[in-house]
Amino acid sequence: MKAAVYYKNGGPEVLRYEDVPDPQCHPKGVVIRVEAVSIEGGDTLNRFRGPLVTHPHIVGYQAAGEVVEVGAEVTTLKVGDRVCTTGAFGSHAELRAVPARTAWKIPDGLSTKEAAVIPVTFGTADDCLFEFGRMKKGEVVLVQAGASGVGVAAIQLAARAGASMVLATASSDERLEKLKAYGLTHGINYRTHDVVQEVMRLTDKKGCDVIVDSVGGPTLQSSILSLAYRGRVSMVGQAGREPMTVDVGSMMGGNRSLSGVFLGAEINTDRVQANIQRLIGDVAKGELKVLIDREFPLSQAAEAHRYIESRQAVGRVLLIP
């Protein structure tokens, strides 16, 4: 099969489009013919500095396609089923082997491309807001990196849950404008405005009840300083790639909290399994929307990664084998 691989960590230029052996089907797993790869923030971070557990390494958490082989112990899926899948690596390829437990059936009427985006993106956003952020109707929510895949999902989920105000940050007014159709109340251009000052202005100095932060680094400090009394930050990534040095002293006086969130740690639990299937169903019913910014051929994986890192995208970028 063809795959986007690399032999050492680095920038997008380390990616190569090469022939590699087909993956083997585990007795408890399936092999899919990949039709769409959703490039996750963690994919670019892993390419940059993550472990190379295979050689050459095929990066990638998330992809969707058709089941072409089923393990001997699998009873829930069959050849021909359309599924969206997650895994620690291996999405950037024509074929992918995953445990059956991390393959969710795609309902009729939902495109494979849309489904490819859902599990990690919407599952993570949902956990940040509700499982760990404990968001309630009427609260104020801030989504850092609102134009990211998780950001777009979090904006929609917060608005649907009855947030009194949904704020989000992005690198340009143009990107923020596109988010208004998904439930954004106010956008904050972090290149031209101080995020903390803008949050306090927009909330009449009260701050935010729940903050979803996938950036980390100095951005995490602005999240902490933007919290309301008893406010909660869900930290879910390090997309900024900068050192995670923060002062948490202000949290104690306001009874505030900071939670680290990693969907992968609970991906095999019944709770997350059911939650992801529910979110897939919500998208299929039109209650939530997937935002796909651009598509690239798998052979142009390097260009796709470079585009994502330029911070131009709004929503997810797909690779098409």
N, C-alpha and C positions, 0 to 999 in steps of 0.2 A: 504494500500500500504506500501511498504518498503521505508525508507528514511534514509539518513545520518543526524542525528540531534545532537543538543547539548543543555545543560541546563545552561551553564555558559560560559563566554568567556575564552579563553586560547589557549594553543598550540594545535597541531593536536590531541593530546590524548583526548581532550574533546568530539570528535566526536563519536557517537554511531550509530549502524545500527539497527533500530527498526521499528516496525509496528506503523503507525500513520493513522488517518482518511484520506480518499480520499478528495482532494480539491473540492470545490463547483464551478460550472460554473456560472459566472456573465452573466447577459443578454447581455452585450457588450463584452463578452470574449469567450475564448475557453479553453478546457482542452485537453492536448496532452499526449499521451503515450510516455514517454521519451525514446529515443534510444541512445542518446549521450549527455553528460554534458561537456561543456568546462569550466574548472576551471579558473576563472579570478583572476588577482592579487587582485582585491577588495574583492573576496570571502575569501581569506586567511586573509586579513586585517580586514574584518568584523567579521570573526570568532574570531580573536584575541582581538578586542576591540569594535566592532560595537554593536548597539542596538539589543536586542532580541525582535523583534516585535511579534513573535509567541512563544508559549510554548508547547512542546519543539520547538526550532527554526530550520528551514531548510534554510540554507544559499544558495546563488548562484544566479548569474545574468543571466546565459545563458545556454540554452539547445535546442535540436532539436528532433523532432519525428513526430508522426502521430496524426492528430486531431481525437479525439474520441468523443467529445461533443462540440456542438456549441450553444452559447447563442441566445436567441429569437430575439435579435436586430441585429445580425450579418448577413450580406449579402455577404461578400467578401470571406468567407471561408466555407468549407463544411467538413463533416466527411470523412476521408480518405486522405485529403490533407497532404502532407509533409511540415512542416514549421520549421524554426529556430526562436527562441523566446528570448526576454529579459524581465527582471523584477527585482524588487528590491531585491527579495529573492525567494527561493523555487525551485531552479534548481536541487538540490541534492536529487532527488526522482524519483520514478517510474512513477508518474503522476504529471502534472503541470498545474495550471490555470493561464492564462495571459490575458490581454486585447487583443482583436483582432488587435488593432492598433500596437502592438509590436510583431506581428507574421508575418513573411515574407515567402512567398511561395518559396519552393526549386525547381529550374528548373530540368527537366529531365536530367539525365546524371551527376548530381552533387550528391555525396554521402551525406547522412545525417550527417555522422561524420565530413566531411569537412565543411558543412554548419553550424554546431553547433558553429564553431569557429569565424564565419565572423562578425556578427553585431557589437558587442562591440569592438572587436579587430581592424578590418579594419575601422569601422566607426570612432573610436577614433583617429587612426593614420591619417586618411584623414583630420579630423578636425584640428588636431595639425599642420599638414603641410600647409594646404591650407586655411581653413576658418579663423584660428587665426594666423598661421605662415606666411601666404601670400607668400608662396614659389613661386619663378619664375625659369624658365629654366636658367641653368648656375650658380645657386647659390650652395654654400657649405652647406651640411646638416650634423649635428651630431645627432645620436640617442643614448641616454643613455640607458643602459640595452638592447642592441641590440638583445639579445637572447630571450627576452620575447615575448609574443604573439604580443603585440603592436609594439615592436621593429622590429620583422620580417616583419610585415605589413608595417611599416614606411620605412624601407630600400627599399622594393620593390616599394612602391609608389613614393618615392623620385627619385629612379633611373629611373622609367618609365617617370617621369615628366621632366627628363633632367637635374638633378643635375650634376654639374661639378665634384663633389666629394661627396661620401656618407661615412661618418665615423661612427663608432659605438664602444661602450664600452661593455666589458663583463669580467667575472671573470677568464677566461682561454683562452689560445691560441687555444685550441681544439674547444671551443665553437665559437670563432671568425672565425675559418677556415670554419666551416659549413655554415656561413652566406655569404660567397663569392658567392655561387651559387644563391643568392637572390638579388645581386646587390651591395654588400659591396665593397668599394674601398680600405679602410684601416681600420683595427681593432686596438683597443687600449685595452690592458689588464690592467685594473685599479689596479690590485694587484701588478703588477711589474713596472708600469710606472705612472708618474704624468700626469693626463689627460690634464690639461691646457698646460703644456709644449709640450706634443705630438701634440695637436691641432695646436699650434702655429708653431711647426716645420713642420708639414705636409701642412700647409696653407701659408707658408712663412710669418708668423707673422701677417697674415690678420685676422684670426679667422673665425668663422662660421656664415653664414647668418641666418640659421634656426636651432634651437635645440629642439628636443623632449625629455622631461625629465619626466619619470614616477617614478623616485626614490625619489626625494626631499631630505630633510635633507642636509648634507654636500655636496652631489652630486649637488644640485641646485646651490651652490656657484661656483662649478667648471664650471657649464654651463654658469653662468653669466660672469665669467672671460674668457670664451672661445668665446665670441661673437665678431663678426666683427662690424665695424661701421654700425649703423642702424640694427644691428642683432636683432632677435626675439627668445625668449624662450617660448615654450608652455609647461607649467607645468601641468601634467595630473595625478599625483598620489603621493603617499607617501609610495611606496613599501619598502623603507629603514626603515620606522617606527621610524626614529630618529627625534629629534626636528627640526623644520623648522626655523632655525636662520640664516639669510643671511644679507650681507652688499650689498645694491643695489646702493651704491654711485657711482660706476664706470659706471652705466648705463646712467646717465644724460649726461656726457661729450661726450659719443658716440652716443647719440640719440637712445639708445637701448630700447627694451620693453620686458616686462614679462607679459604673459597672463595665467590665470588659465583656464583650459579646463575641462569641465564635460559634456560628451555626454548626460547623463541622463537628464540634464536640458532642452534639446531641442529634446529629443527622439520622441516626439509626433508632432513635426513640419513637415510640408510638405517637407521642405528642407532635413531634416535628413532621413525621411521616404524614399524619392526618392533616396537619396544618398546611403543608405544601400542596397536598391534593386539593384541599379546600380553595387555596389561592389560585391554583390552575383552573378550577371550576369557575371562580369569580371572573377571571379574565375571559374564559370561554363564554360566559353569560353577558359580557360587556360591562360588568360592574367595575372592573379595573382595566387599565389600558397599558399595553407594552409600547414603549417608545424606542424605535430603532432609528438610529441616526444615519448610519451608512453600512454598506456591505462591501467586503473585499473578497476576492478569490483566496482560497487557502494558500496558494502560491505567493500571495502578497502579504503574508502574515507580518513581515517586518514593517511594511508600510502601514498596516493597520495598527500595530503597536505604537508606531511613531505618531500616528494621527491622534490616538488616545492620549498620549503623553503631551501633546501640544495643547491640551485642554480646550479643544474646539467642540468636541462632541457634546450633544445633549441626549442622554439616554445611552443605550447600548450599541456597540459596534459588533457586527457579525462577520464571521469567516464562512465562506461557502466552498466546500470541497468540489 
